[in-house]
Amino acid sequence: MTLPKILITNANGKTGFAATLQLLAKGYPVRAFVRTQRASTVQLKQAGAEILIGNMADMATLTQAMQGIERAYLCLPGMPNPLFSGVSFAVAAQAAQLDVVVMMGQWLSHPQHPSFATRVINLMDSILSWMPDVGVVTINPGWFADNYMAVLEPIAQLGLMPMPLGQGLNPAPSNEDIARVIVGALINPAAHIGKTYRPTGPKLLAPEAIANTFSRVLNRPVKYIDISETMFLKALRVQGFSPFLQAQMRHYAEEYRRNAFGTGGPTNAVLEVGGQPPEEFETIVHRYVANSSVGQRSLTHQLRAVKNLAQILLTPVTDIDGYERRQDLPRASQPTYVLDDNAWVTNHRLAGAFGFTNTPA
């Protein structure tokens, strides 16, 4: 039997890369759509993927991308024009009469969210549903486990976990587990069309528990430092995040502090759709430490960690509000974080709505 060819957008990204490799391992032909050539692109090609380099906002490129495709994974680019890319994708997918589009949504999706990118995701939830001939499955993860690894260097070298998380809880999923849910929906769409899943890890963890997990894996004390939004924005700038992404991340950190990611979890979506239990956070940390040079303590790495922290302290904060005004990005008239909206809270605490394991907290 000939297996359907699948299009993976943003295939260099966290979930697109993992989903492509998992599909190839199952024997599915995959076209990996990327914006630029990277080392990960070469790895995908070596694994057997067909590579298409292009701009998802260009209709001619999207039409080419859809040729011979039956199913697709849509992950919007982290750029100031995500809605244009998303609408263009929907038009091309409908024209190509795809069987299904699996979309990377967002747990925080809300029409009045302060984050522009989150409001775009909320609009895409509606736009994709308007395709008359294409089924849709939505994957709505929260805060990824991968996000904690951005501070692996100070954790491993200095014993400090500086993040702006307050005391929020999170059942953090791995990139690989999120990809398993994406892949499960792509290879058996009939069972999942019209549904929304939130992949999570198996446990709700407080920041101190996350720091303790790093401590066990690294065999050294690790202290959680609850940093300010100002320090967070400085760190994002030093790490090379664009002003657009900085603008979104500050709101996601605020949602974390408000415990939005602790609401409605954990779920059984990874087992239910992906076919295996979700990875423990400690397992995820072991993998990152094993695959990262900064996870190994040395004087050179310690000095670099100190230098990087000093650079963060001396770096000016990006004028995020000024950036959004200059870009003329639409603003919500009544900006609302999700736990302040009764309808969102009610819908996101419904047992079974997103693959809940237990009655959510």
VEXKOLTI-922178 format. One record per atom (N, C-alpha, C): x, y, z. Coordinates in steps of 0.05 Angstrom, whole numbers, padded with zeros to 5 digits, always signed. Atoms other than C-alpha are relative to their C-alpha. Example, Ala and Ser with C-alpha at 12.3 -4.5 7.8 and 13.67 -1.06 7.14 Angstrom:
+00018-00024+00000 +00246-00090+00156 +00018+00024+00000 -00016-00024-00001 +00273-00021+00143 -00015+00022+00014 
# end
This chain:
+00017-00024+00000 +00000+00000+00000 +00018+00025+00000 -00015-00025+00002 +00026+00069-00019 -00009+00019+00023 +00007-00018-00021 +00028+00115+00041 -00002+00029-00010 +00004-00028+00009 +00004+00187+00034 +00024+00017+00005 -00022-00018-00004 +00055+00241+00025 -00009+00023+00018 +00007-00019-00020 +00056+00291+00082 +00018+00024-00001 -00014-00025-00001 +00077+00364+00083 +00004+00009+00029 -00005-00011-00026 +00111+00390+00146 +00011+00028-00004 -00010-00027+00001 +00118+00465+00151 +00017+00006+00024 -00018-00008-00021 +00170+00499+00194 +00016-00025+00010 -00012+00026-00006 +00208+00433+00191 +00027+00002+00014 -00025-00005-00016 +00271+00464+00222 -00007+00005+00029 +00008-00008-00027 +00230+00481+00284 -00001-00024+00019 -00001+00020-00022 +00223+00444+00350 -00018-00024-00006 +00019+00022+00005 +00161+00403+00332 +00001-00010-00028 -00001+00009+00028 +00167+00402+00256 +00023-00019-00005 -00024+00017+00004 +00237+00372+00259 -00006-00028+00012 +00005+00026-00013 +00216+00317+00308 -00022-00015-00015 +00022+00014+00015 +00151+00302+00270 +00010-00011-00026 -00011+00010+00026 +00189+00296+00204 +00015-00026+00004 -00016+00024-00005 +00238+00246+00233 -00018-00024+00008 +00018+00022-00009 +00182+00205+00266 -00016-00011-00024 +00015+00009+00024 +00142+00202+00201 +00018-00016-00018 -00019+00015+00017 +00203+00181+00161 +00006-00027+00012 -00005+00026-00013 +00217+00126+00212 -00023-00019-00003 +00023+00017+00005 +00147+00100+00200 -00004-00006-00030 +00001+00006+00028 +00159+00098+00125 -00016+00020-00017 +00016-00019+00015 +00117+00159+00105 +00018+00019-00016 -00015-00021+00015 +00143+00204+00049 -00007+00027+00010 +00004-00026-00012 +00153+00274+00075 +00013+00022-00017 -00012-00025+00011 +00163+00342+00043 +00004+00019+00023 -00006-00018-00023 +00198+00386+00094 +00003+00029-00011 +00001-00028+00009 +00182+00460+00082 +00016+00017+00020 -00016-00016-00018 +00235+00506+00112 +00005+00027-00013 -00006-00027+00010 +00252+00580+00106 +00029+00002-00009 -00029-00002+00006 +00328+00571+00106 +00013-00027+00004 -00016+00024-00003 +00380+00517+00100 +00016+00001+00026 -00015+00002-00025 +00408+00496+00167 +00012-00028+00003 -00011+00027-00005 +00446+00437+00197 -00023-00020+00003 +00023+00018-00004 +00378+00408+00216 -00012-00008-00027 +00011+00006+00027 +00356+00413+00143 +00016-00023-00013 -00017+00021+00011 +00415+00371+00122 -00006-00027+00013 +00007+00024-00015 +00397+00320+00176 -00026-00012-00011 +00026+00009+00010 +00326+00316+00150 +00003-00012-00028 -00005+00011+00026 +00350+00306+00079 +00014-00027+00001 -00014+00025-00003 +00397+00251+00101 -00018-00022+00010 +00019+00020-00010 +00339+00217+00136 -00021-00008-00021 +00018+00008+00022 +00300+00216+00071 -00022+00020-00007 +00020-00021+00006 +00258+00280+00071 +00006+00014-00026 -00003-00018+00022 +00246+00320+00008 +00000+00028+00011 -00003-00027-00012 +00268+00391+00024 -00011+00021-00020 +00009-00023+00015 +00231+00453-00001 +00006+00025+00016 -00007-00025-00013 +00261+00520+00017 -00016+00023-00012 +00017-00021+00011 +00214+00579+00011 -00014+00016+00022 +00015-00017-00018 +00169+00631+00043 -00029-00008+00001 +00027+00009-00003 +00103+00608+00070 -00021+00022-00006 +00018-00021+00007 +00073+00676+00055 -00002+00004-00030 +00000-00002+00029 +00085+00666-00020 -00018-00021-00012 +00019+00019+00010 +00026+00634-00055 +00011-00019-00021 -00012+00018+00021 +00067+00607-00114 +00016-00022+00014 -00015+00021-00014 +00113+00571-00065 -00018-00019+00014 +00019+00018-00013 +00054+00544-00026 -00014-00019-00019 +00012+00017+00020 +00022+00518-00089 +00019-00022-00008 -00020+00020+00005 +00086+00482-00105 +00003-00020+00023 -00002+00017-00024 +00090+00456-00034 -00022-00020+00002 +00023+00017-00002 +00021+00425-00039 -00002-00021-00022 +00002+00019+00022 +00033+00386-00103 +00007-00028+00009 -00004+00027-00008 +00025+00312-00090 -00004-00006+00030 +00003+00002-00029 +00009+00324-00016 -00029-00007+00006 +00027+00007-00009 -00051+00292+00019 -00005+00010+00029 +00003-00009-00028 -00039+00314+00092 +00022+00019+00006 -00020-00020-00006 -00002+00371+00124 -00001+00008+00029 -00003-00012-00027 +00023+00400+00190 +00007+00029-00004 -00003-00029+00002 +00017+00475+00197 +00011+00011+00026 -00011-00014-00023 +00063+00511+00245 +00008+00028-00009 -00005-00027+00010 +00062+00587+00235 +00027+00010+00008 -00027-00011-00006 +00129+00623+00231 -00001+00021+00022 -00002-00020-00021 +00151+00666+00290 +00009+00027-00012 -00007-00025+00014 +00151+00729+00247 -00024+00019+00001 +00022-00020-00002 +00110+00794+00245 -00024-00004-00018 +00023+00003+00019 +00066+00769+00187 -00012-00028+00002 +00009+00028+00000 +00041+00701+00213 -00028-00003-00011 +00028+00003+00009 -00032+00714+00196 -00001-00002-00031 -00001+00001+00029 -00016+00727+00122 +00009-00028-00009 -00009+00027+00006 +00023+00662+00121 -00021-00021+00005 +00021+00020-00007 -00033+00624+00155 -00023+00000-00019 +00022-00002+00019 -00088+00650+00110 +00008-00011-00027 -00010+00010+00026 -00045+00636+00048 +00001-00031+00000 -00001+00029-00002 -00034+00565+00073 -00028-00012-00002 +00028+00011+00001 -00109+00554+00084 -00011+00000-00028 +00009-00002+00028 -00124+00578+00013 +00012-00022-00017 -00014+00020+00016 -00071+00532-00016 -00009-00028+00008 +00008+00027-00009 -00093+00472+00026 -00028-00007-00010 +00027+00005+00011 -00166+00480+00005 +00002-00005-00030 -00003+00004+00029 -00145+00487-00068 +00011-00027-00007 -00012+00027+00004 -00104+00423-00062 -00018-00022+00009 +00019+00020-00010 -00163+00387-00029 +00014-00020+00019 -00013+00018-00018 -00120+00359+00027 -00020-00015+00017 +00017+00016-00018 -00149+00305+00071 -00002+00013+00028 +00000-00010-00027 -00128+00338+00136 +00024+00020+00003 -00021-00018-00010 -00088+00396+00165 +00001-00003+00030 -00004+00000-00029 -00059+00387+00235 +00014+00026+00006 -00010-00027-00005 -00048+00456+00263 +00013+00002+00028 -00011-00007-00025 -00001+00478+00318 -00014+00024+00011 +00014-00022-00012 -00047+00520+00361 +00014+00009+00025 -00012-00010-00025 -00037+00546+00431 -00020-00002+00023 +00017+00003-00023 -00065+00532+00500 -00012+00027+00008 +00009-00026-00008 -00072+00607+00511 -00019+00013-00020 +00015-00013+00021 -00113+00620+00448 -00025+00015+00011 +00021-00017-00010 -00160+00678+00462 -00002+00025-00017 +00003-00022+00019 -00189+00734+00419 +00010+00027+00010 -00008-00026-00011 -00168+00790+00467 +00027-00003+00016 -00025+00004-00015 -00101+00763+00491 +00020+00023-00006 -00019-00022+00005 -00046+00816+00499 +00021-00007-00021 -00020+00008+00020 +00000+00775+00454 -00012+00000-00028 +00009-00001+00028 -00009+00791+00380 +00001-00028-00012 -00003+00027+00012 +00016+00721+00360 -00022-00018+00010 +00021+00017-00011 -00035+00688+00406 -00027+00007-00012 +00025-00007+00014 -00092+00728+00375 +00000-00010-00028 -00002+00012+00027 -00067+00706+00307 -00008-00029+00001 +00007+00028-00003 -00071+00634+00330 -00030-00003+00004 +00029+00001-00005 -00142+00647+00355 -00015+00004-00026 +00013-00004+00026 -00161+00674+00286 +00003-00024-00018 -00005+00024+00017 -00129+00614+00251 -00018-00023+00008 +00018+00021-00009 -00172+00568+00294 -00026+00002-00016 +00024-00004+00015 -00232+00598+00258 +00004-00002-00030 -00005+00000+00029 -00201+00607+00189 +00002-00028-00010 -00003+00028+00010 -00181+00534+00183 -00027-00015+00000 +00026+00014-00001 -00251+00512+00203 -00018+00008-00024 +00016-00009+00023 -00278+00550+00142 +00007-00016-00025 -00006+00016+00024 -00243+00502+00093 -00021-00021-00003 +00023+00018+00002 -00303+00463+00067 +00008-00029-00005 -00007+00027+00009 -00264+00402+00042 +00024-00012+00014 -00024+00008-00013 -00206+00396+00090 -00005-00004+00030 +00003+00005-00028 -00208+00364+00159 +00022+00014+00016 -00019-00015-00017 -00173+00399+00217 +00003-00014+00027 -00006+00008-00028 -00140+00374+00281 +00018+00021+00012 -00015-00022-00013 -00113+00425+00330 +00016-00012+00024 -00017+00008-00022 -00054+00413+00377 +00006+00025+00016 -00002-00024-00016 -00054+00462+00435 +00019-00003+00024 -00018+00003-00023 +00009+00454+00477 +00003+00026+00016 -00006-00024-00016 +00028+00501+00533 +00030+00006-00001 -00029-00007-00002 +00099+00517+00557 +00017-00025-00004 -00016+00024+00007 +00148+00468+00526 +00022-00005+00021 -00024+00007-00017 +00201+00431+00567 +00025+00012-00012 -00023-00011+00013 +00250+00457+00516 +00006+00029+00009 -00004-00028-00009 +00240+00528+00543 +00019+00002+00024 -00017-00001-00024 +00275+00511+00608 +00030-00004-00008 -00028+00006+00008 +00337+00488+00569 +00014+00025-00010 -00013-00025+00007 +00350+00560+00548 +00019+00010+00022 -00018-00008-00022 +00382+00569+00617 +00016-00024+00010 -00016+00024-00009 +00419+00502+00618 +00028+00009+00007 -00028-00008-00006 +00486+00539+00618 +00003+00010+00029 -00003-00008-00028 +00476+00577+00684 -00009-00022+00020 +00008+00022-00017 +00441+00516+00713 +00023-00019+00005 -00022+00020-00002 +00498+00468+00698 +00026+00012+00011 -00026-00011-00007 +00556+00516+00708 +00000+00016+00027 +00001-00018-00024 +00532+00562+00765 -00020-00010+00021 +00020+00009-00019 +00476+00523+00798 -00023+00019+00004 +00021-00020-00001 +00426+00578+00782 -00020-00005-00023 +00021+00002+00020 +00359+00572+00745 -00015+00026+00000 +00013-00027+00000 +00340+00645+00730 -00022+00001-00022 +00023-00002+00019 +00270+00647+00699 -00023+00015+00014 +00021-00017-00011 +00209+00692+00708 -00027-00015+00004 +00023+00019-00001 +00160+00637+00729 -00018+00004+00024 +00015-00001-00025 +00135+00659+00797 -00001-00027+00013 +00005+00026-00011 +00105+00598+00830 -00020-00016-00018 +00018+00014+00018 +00066+00575+00769 +00007-00029-00004 -00004+00029+00005 +00057+00501+00754 -00001-00005-00030 +00000+00007+00028 +00068+00466+00688 +00005-00029-00004 -00006+00028+00008 +00063+00395+00660 +00015+00000-00026 -00016-00006+00024 +00119+00407+00610 +00003-00024-00019 -00004+00022+00020 +00117+00364+00546 +00027+00004-00015 -00024-00001+00017 +00179+00347+00506 -00008+00006-00029 +00004-00004+00028 +00186+00367+00433 -00009-00026-00013 +00005+00026+00012 +00185+00293+00416 -00028-00010+00006 +00027+00008-00007 +00120+00280+00454 -00021+00016-00015 +00019-00017+00015 +00085+00339+00421 +00000-00011-00029 -00002+00011+00027 +00110+00311+00354 -00015-00027-00002 +00014+00026+00002 +00081+00242+00371 -00030+00005-00003 +00029-00006+00003 +00012+00273+00378 -00006+00011-00028 +00003-00009+00028 +00021+00310+00312 +00000-00023-00019 -00002+00023+00018 +00043+00246+00278 -00024-00018+00003 +00023+00017-00004 -00013+00206+00309 -00025+00010-00015 +00023-00012+00014 -00064+00254+00281 +00004-00001-00031 -00005+00001+00029 -00030+00255+00212 -00003-00027-00012 +00001+00027+00012 -00027+00180+00203 -00027-00013+00003 +00027+00011-00004 -00097+00166+00229 -00020+00023+00003 +00016-00024-00004 -00136+00230+00216 -00029-00005+00005 +00029+00005-00003 -00206+00199+00214 -00008-00001+00029 +00006+00003-00028 -00202+00186+00289 +00002+00027+00015 -00007-00024-00015 -00182+00257+00306 -00011+00026-00013 +00010-00025+00013 -00213+00307+00256 -00021+00013+00017 +00019-00015-00016 -00250+00362+00292 +00007+00002+00029 -00008+00000-00029 -00214+00350+00358 +00024+00018+00005 -00022-00016-00010 -00165+00391+00398 +00014-00015+00023 -00015+00014-00021 -00110+00360+00440 +00022+00018+00012 -00022-00013-00014 -00063+00388+00492 +00021-00020+00009 -00021+00018-00010 +00001+00346+00497 +00013+00012+00025 -00013-00009-00025 +00031+00350+00567 +00019-00022+00009 -00015+00020-00015 +00082+00316+00610 -00019-00014+00020 +00017+00016-00018 +00057+00267+00663 -00006+00014+00027 +00003-00011-00027 +00062+00314+00724 +00001+00031-00001 -00002-00029-00005 +00049+00386+00745 +00024+00005+00018 -00024-00006-00015 +00115+00414+00769 +00002+00030+00006 -00006-00027-00008 +00131+00477+00808 +00029+00007-00008 -00028-00007+00008 +00195+00516+00790 +00021-00013+00018 -00020+00013-00018 +00231+00489+00852 +00003-00029-00007 -00002+00028+00008 +00214+00418+00830 +00016-00003-00026 -00015+00001+00025 +00242+00433+00761 +00029+00004+00006 -00028-00004-00007 +00306+00460+00792 +00011-00024+00014 -00009+00025-00013 +00310+00398+00836 +00006-00022-00020 -00005+00021+00021 +00305+00354+00774 +00027+00005-00013 -00027-00006+00011 +00364+00390+00743 +00022-00007+00020 -00019+00007-00021 +00400+00381+00809 +00007-00030+00001 -00005+00029+00000 +00391+00306+00808 +00015-00009-00025 -00013+00009+00024 +00412+00298+00736 +00029+00009-00001 -00027-00012+00001 +00473+00344+00743 +00017-00007+00024 -00014+00007-00025 +00491+00319+00813 +00013+00025+00012 -00009-00025-00013 +00498+00390+00839 -00024+00016+00010 +00023-00017-00008 +00454+00440+00877 -00008+00019-00022 +00010-00019+00020 +00410+00482+00832 -00022+00016+00014 +00019-00017-00013 +00371+00542+00859 -00016+00016-00021 +00018-00016+00017 +00311+00573+00824 +00001+00029+00008 +00000-00029-00004 +00317+00649+00817 -00023+00012-00016 +00023-00012+00013 +00251+00684+00802 +00007+00028-00010 -00009-00026+00010 +00275+00741+00757 -00023+00017-00009 +00020-00019+00009 +00238+00803+00736 -00004-00001-00030 +00005-00001+00029 +00207+00816+00668 +00022+00015-00014 -00022-00015+00012 +00262+00867+00655 +00024-00017-00005 -00023+00018+00004 +00317+00816+00666 -00006-00021-00021 +00008+00020+00020 +00278+00766+00624 +00003+00011-00028 -00002-00012+00026 +00274+00814+00566 +00029+00005-00008 -00028-00003+00005 +00348+00830+00572 +00012-00027-00009 -00011+00027+00007 +00364+00755+00570 -00009-00008-00028 +00010+00007+00027 +00320+00744+00509 +00015+00015-00022 -00014-00015+00019 +00355+00800+00473 +00029-00011-00004 -00027+00012+00002 +00424+00771+00489 +00000-00026-00015 +00002+00026+00013 +00401+00703+00465 -00008+00002-00029 +00006-00004+00028 +00382+00733+00398 -00029-00001-00008 +00029+00000+00007 +00306+00733+00403 -00007+00027-00014 +00008-00025+00014 +00275+00783+00354 -00019+00016+00018 +00019-00016-00015 +00235+00841+00382 -00029-00011-00001 +00027+00012+00002 +00172+00807+00356 -00003-00023+00020 +00002+00023-00019 +00186+00743+00396 +00002+00009+00029 -00002-00011-00027 +00207+00783+00457 -00027+00010+00009 +00026-00011-00007 +00140+00818+00455 -00020-00022+00007 +00019+00022-00006 +00103+00751+00456 +00009-00014+00026 -00010+00016-00023 +00148+00717+00508 -00006+00014+00027 +00005-00013-00026 +00137+00771+00561 -00029-00006+00009 +00028+00006-00008 +00062+00756+00559 -00002-00029+00008 +00002+00028-00007 +00073+00681+00562 +00012-00005+00028 -00011+00002-00027 +00117+00690+00623 -00020+00009+00021 +00021-00009-00019 +00062+00730+00656 -00022-00021+00003 +00020+00022-00002 +00012+00674+00640 +00011-00022+00017 -00012+00021-00017 +00061+00625+00672 -00003+00008+00029 +00002-00009-00028 +00063+00667+00736 -00028-00001+00010 +00028+00001-00008 -00013+00668+00736 -00011-00028+00001 +00007+00028-00001 -00014+00592+00731 -00019-00009-00022 +00016+00009+00023 -00048+00588+00663 +00008-00027-00010 -00010+00025+00010 -00004+00530+00644 -00005-00023+00019 +00007+00021-00019 -00021+00493+00708 -00029-00007-00001 +00029+00006+00003 -00095+00496+00690 -00004-00021-00021 +00008+00019+00020 -00124+00436+00655 +00020-00022-00006 -00019+00021+00005 -00066+00389+00662 +00006-00016+00025 -00010+00011+00025 -00037+00339+00658 -00023-00014-00016 +00019+00014+00017 -00073+00304+00600 +00012-00027-00009 -00009+00026+00011 -00069+00235+00568 +00003+00002-00030 +00000-00003+00029 -00063+00264+00497 +00024-00015-00013 -00023+00014+00011 +00007+00236+00486 -00005-00030-00003 +00006+00028+00001 -00015+00166+00503 -00023-00005-00019 +00025+00004+00015 -00084+00173+00470 +00005+00002-00030 -00004-00006+00028 -00059+00201+00404 +00027-00009-00010 -00028+00006+00008 +00016+00190+00404 +00008-00029+00004 -00005+00029-00002 +00013+00118+00426 +00019-00009+00022 -00017+00008-00022 +00059+00119+00486 -00001+00021+00023 +00002-00019-00022 +00062+00151+00555 +00020+00023-00004 -00018-00023+00003 +00093+00221+00559 +00025-00004+00016 -00025+00002-00014 +00165+00227+00580 +00000+00016+00026 -00004-00014-00025 +00182+00245+00651 +00019+00024-00005 -00018-00024+00004 +00216+00314+00657 +00029-00008+00005 -00028+00008-00005 +00278+00280+00685 +00012-00014-00024 -00010+00013+00024 +00284+00238+00623 +00007+00020-00021 -00005-00021+00019 +00280+00300+00580 +00026+00015+00007 -00024-00014-00009 +00334+00335+00621 +00025-00017-00006 -00023+00018+00006 +00380+00275+00615 +00008+00002-00029 -00006-00001+00029 +00375+00279+00539 +00013+00026-00007 -00012-00026+00007 +00390+00353+00535 +00029+00002+00011 -00027-00002-00012 +00449+00348+00583 +00020-00018-00016 -00018+00018+00015 +00478+00289+00544 +00007+00011-00027 -00004-00011+00027 +00472+00327+00478 +00010+00028-00001 -00009-00027+00000 +00498+00394+00501 +00027+00003+00014 -00026-00004-00012 +00569+00415+00515 -00002+00016+00026 +00002-00017-00024 +00546+00467+00566 -00010-00016+00024 +00009+00017-00022 +00517+00410+00608 +00023-00012+00015 -00024+00011-00013 +00588+00388+00625 +00015+00022+00014 -00013-00021-00015 +00620+00429+00680 +00030+00002-00007 -00029-00005+00004 +00688+00460+00665 +00005+00030+00006 -00007-00028-00006 +00725+00524+00682 -00006+00018-00023 +00006-00016+00024 +00718+00549+00611 -00030+00006-00002 +00029-00004+00002 +00643+00539+00611 -00010+00018+00023 +00008-00016-00023 +00637+00570+00681 +00006+00030-00005 -00007-00028+00006 +00674+00633+00659 -00018+00012-00022 +00018-00010+00021 +00631+00638+00597 -00028+00006+00011 +00026-00004-00012 +00568+00631+00639 +00000+00027+00016 -00003-00025-00015 +00592+00688+00684 +00000+00024-00019 -00001-00021+00020 +00608+00730+00623 -00027+00006-00012 +00027-00003+00012 +00539+00718+00593 -00019+00014+00020 +00018-00013-00020 +00504+00738+00658 +00007+00029+00002 -00009-00028-00001 +00546+00802+00660 -00011+00015-00024 +00010-00012+00025 +00526+00816+00588 -00030+00006+00002 +00029-00004-00004 +00453+00807+00606 -00006+00025+00018 +00004-00023-00018 +00459+00857+00664 +00005+00026-00014 -00008-00025+00013 +00492+00909+00619 -00016+00006-00025 +00016-00004+00025 +00444+00900+00560 -00025+00016+00005 +00025-00015-00003 +00389+00952+00551 -00024-00016-00008 +00025+00014+00007 +00317+00928+00548 -00010+00011-00026 +00013-00008+00025 +00285+00929+00480 -00026+00015+00006 +00025-00015-00003 +00229+00981+00474 -00022-00016-00015 +00020+00018+00013 +00176+00928+00460 -00025+00015-00009 +00024-00015+00007 +00117+00975+00462 +00005+00018-00024 -00007-00017+00022 +00153+01023+00415 +00002-00016-00026 -00002+00018+00024 +00169+00965+00368 -00027-00007-00011 +00027+00008+00010 +00096+00943+00364 -00014+00024-00012 +00013-00024+00013 +00074+01015+00350 +00013+00005-00027 -00013-00005+00026 +00126+01023+00295 -00008-00021-00021 +00009+00021+00019 +00104+00957+00264 -00030+00002-00006 +00029-00004+00004 +00032+00981+00269 -00015-00026+00004 +00013+00025-00006 +00012+00914+00299 -00027+00006+00014 +00026-00005-00013 -00062+00912+00319 +00001-00007+00030 +00001+00004-00028 -00075+00917+00393 -00028-00007+00009 +00027+00007-00011 -00131+00886+00434 -00011+00024+00015 +00013-00022-00014 -00181+00937+00458 -00004-00006+00030 +00004+00009-00028 -00192+00897+00522 +00019-00023+00006 -00020+00022-00003 -00127+00857+00533 -00007-00016+00025 +00009+00018-00021 -00144+00797+00576 +00018-00024+00002 -00014+00025-00005 -00100+00743+00606 -00021-00022+00006 +00021+00020+00003 -00136+00677+00601 -00015-00007+00026 +00014+00007-00024 -00151+00663+00674 -00019+00022+00010 +00019-00022-00007 -00187+00730+00678 -00025-00002-00017 +00024+00003+00017 -00238+00706+00626 -00015-00025+00008 +00015+00022-00011 -00292+00662+00656 -00007-00021-00021 +00007+00019+00021 -00311+00630+00590 +00024-00017-00007 -00024+00016+00005 -00239+00609+00576 +00005-00020+00022 -00005+00018-00023 -00231+00580+00646 -00020-00023-00001 +00020+00021+00000 -00296+00541+00640 +00006-00020-00022 -00006+00017+00023 -00279+00513+00571 +00025-00017+00003 -00026+00013-00002 -00208+00495+00589 +00002-00018+00026 +00001+00018-00023 -00228+00458+00653 -00020-00022-00004 +00019+00022+00006 -00278+00412+00620 +00015-00027-00001 -00013+00026+00000 -00257+00341+00636 -00004-00014-00027 +00002+00015+00025 -00241+00303+00572 +00002+00017-00025 +00001-00017+00023 -00242+00364+00527 +00026+00001-00016 -00026-00001+00014 -00167+00362+00511 +00016-00025+00006 -00014+00025-00007 -00150+00291+00532 +00008+00000+00029 -00008-00001-00028 -00151+00302+00607 +00002-00027+00013 -00003+00024-00016 -00125+00247+00652 -00018+00001+00024 +00016-00003-00024 -00159+00274+00714 -00017+00025-00003 +00014-00025+00000 -00209+00327+00731 +00020+00022+00006 -00021-00019-00003 -00165+00388+00722 -00004+00019+00023 +00000-00018-00023 -00146+00435+00778 -00011+00027-00008 
# end
